[in-house]
């Protein structure tokens, strides 16, 4: 099962992705591959895992080797990329991490990208669940991997601007066609009830509202001291809300 989380920056999508991993771990749906598709690469902090080499660094390294004629002899390029992607995977307890890093530069090394996609997809097939923390543009679903997504959670804050950003992602979903199975909206950092005008706007998106996640000061406390969000207590308000959403949508 592949689960993706998307949303504009600052809405808490990485928090939702990390707590999705926590939910799957607690239910024994392992092993899990967490893919950090956001160039800012913060998912490792939320999961308490180190960040080492990224896919972007592999691509740039290979591009430089080809340009100056120093590409490793005696190994095919597909084999090289498969090996390097395996080397990128950070192993954890029940969950491994693969960070995509920055996107391509102004000159696209298309052959390398195609080989990387194949290697990433092959690795993903070895896991029971794949959780992708995406950037708002859905870059790594649309181009960096050919993997189809079973469940997409679009995270927004309780503002009209956030809902409009979610609308842009819904439009991208249409362009990706059958690559996305089920899509849902999650409203994060909610204090009290959602205003009727916001609910009306949400209804026009054309995807179901999976639920709301309350504003929780404990998340800010964890972020302040650099404590992994995956260590949030199961009784915390934010985790209980995320777990409820996931239990209803994932089973």
N, C-alpha and C positions, 0 to 999 in steps of 0.2 A: 504494500500500500504506500502510495506517495501522497504526502500532504504538503501543500505550499502555503506560505503566509506572505501577504503583500500589503502595501500601504505606503503612504507618503512618510517621509522622515519625521520622527518625533511622535508618532501615534502609538508607539508601544508594540510594534509588530515583532521585534526581537524578543520582548518579554513573552508575548503569546507563543512564539516558536519554542522558546526555552521551556515554557510550562507545558507545551504539547509533548516535548521530549520527556519531561517529568511524568506526565500522565501515562505515556506508553511504557516507560520503565516500570512504574508501579504496578502495571497490569501484565508485566512479563512479555510484552510484545517486542521482544528483542531478537537479534541485534538491530540497532537503529543506526542509520547514517544521517547525521545532521550536515546539511550543505549550507554554508554561509555564502549566499549569493549577493550580499550587499558589499560594495567596495569599501565601506567603512570598517567591515570585519569586526563586529562586536559580539557575535554569537558565542565565540569561545569564552569571553568573560562571563556571560550569562550561564554557561555550562560548566565553568570552572576548569577549562581545558587550555593548554598552551596553544599559541598560534605560531606555527613554524612556516614552512614554505606554502605559497599559494599557487593556484593554477595559473594565475596571471604571470607570476614570476617564472614558471616553467616555460610559458609561451615566449616571454621576452628573452629568456636565456637561449632557447632554441633558435630564435630569430637571429640573435647575435652570432651564434655559432655557424649558422648557415651563411650569414653575410660575410664572415671573415674566413670561411673555409676550415673551421676547426671542429665541425660536427663529428661526434664520436664514430670512429670506424669500427666495422665488424658487427654492427647492430642496425636493424632497419628502423626507420623513423616510427612506425606504429609500435614496435617493441619498446623503443626508447620512451615514448610518451606513456605507454602502459606502465612501465617500470616507475617513471617519475611521478605519475598520479598515485600509484601505490605508496610511494615514498612520502607523498603529501598528507596521507591520512594520519590523523592524530588519534591514537587509540585510548578509549576511556573504559569505564566500567559499564558495559551494556550499550554504550553509545560511542561512536567514532565521529570525528569531525573532518570535513573537507572544506577548505576556504577557497572561494573562487578568486578573490582579489580584484584588482582593477580590470576594467574591460580593455578591448583592443585599442591600440593607439591609432593615429591617423592612417597608417598603412596596415591593411588587414593581412595577416598571415593565415589565409584560409585553409591551406592544407593542414597546418598544425591544429587549427580549431576543430576540423573534422576528426582528426585522430584523437584529440582530447575528448570530444563528445563520446566517441566510441568507448574510450577507456573509462570514462565516468559512468556511462550506462552499464558497462560490464560490472564495475564495482558495485553499483547500486543494486544489481540483481542478486547480490550475495546477502542482502539484508532483508529482514522481515518488514521494516518500515523505513522510509526515507522522508525526512522533514527538511524542507527548503525554506530558508529565510531569504525572501526575495527583495530586490529593490522595487520601487514603485513602477518602473518601466517594464517589469517582467522580463528583463534582459536574459536571464539565465534559463527561463522556461522557453522563450521564443527562439533563442539562438545557441546557448552554450550547452544544452543537453537536449536530446530528442525524447527524453523521458516524458511520458504522459502523466498528468496529475489527476489523482482520484478525487481529492478534496482541496479546494482553494478557499482560504479564509482571508477576506479583505478587511483589514483593521483600519478603523477611523477614530478620530476623537469626536466628541459631541459638538461639532461646529458645522456650519454650512460649508465652509471652505474644505473641511475634511471630507464631507460627503461628496462634494464636487470632485475631489481628487479620486475618491472611490469610483465615481462614475466613469472617469477616464480609464481606470483599470478594467471596469466592466466592458467598456468599448474594446479594449485590447483582447479580452476574452473572446469576443465575437470574431476577432481577426484570427485568433489561434484555432478556431473551429473545434474539432472533436478532441483536441489535446487536453481539454479541461473537462473533468467529469461533473462534479457538483461544486457550485460556488455559493458562498455565504458572506454576509456582512456581520462584522463584530464591532460594536461601539465600545471603545475603551475609555477609561478614566471618567466614568459617569458619576456625578454627585447628585443624588436624588432621582427624579423622574426626567425622562427625555421630553423636551418641549413639543407640543403638538405640531408646530411648523416644521420641526426637524423630522418628526415621524412621517409627516406627509411627504417630505423630500425623499426620505429613505424608501418609501413605497414606490416611488417612480424609478428606482434603480433596476427593477426587474429581477432581483435576487432576494432570497429570504433573509430576514434578520435572524441570525442564529442566537443572538443574545447580547447582553451588555455586561461589561466588566467594570466594577466599581473603582473609583480612585482609592488607592491604598497607600498610605504613607510608608508602609513597610518596604515597598518597592524602592522608594527614594532613599530610605535608610540603607538598604543593601547596596544600591548604586554608589552612595556616598563613601562607603568604606571598601568598595570593591568586592563585596561578598557575592558569590554566584547566586543568581535568582533561582536556580534549580534547587537550592537549599531552603527555599521558603517552606514554612510549615504547612502541612496539608490542611490545617484549619484556617489559614489566612484567607481573607475575603477574596483577594484576586485569584488565588489558585482554586478556591471552591467554585468561583464563577466560570473559570476556564474549563475545569473538569466537568462541570454540568453541561457546558456547550459541547464538549468533545464526546461525552457519554451519549448525548442525544443524536449527534451527527455521525459518529464513528462506530458506535455500538460497543 
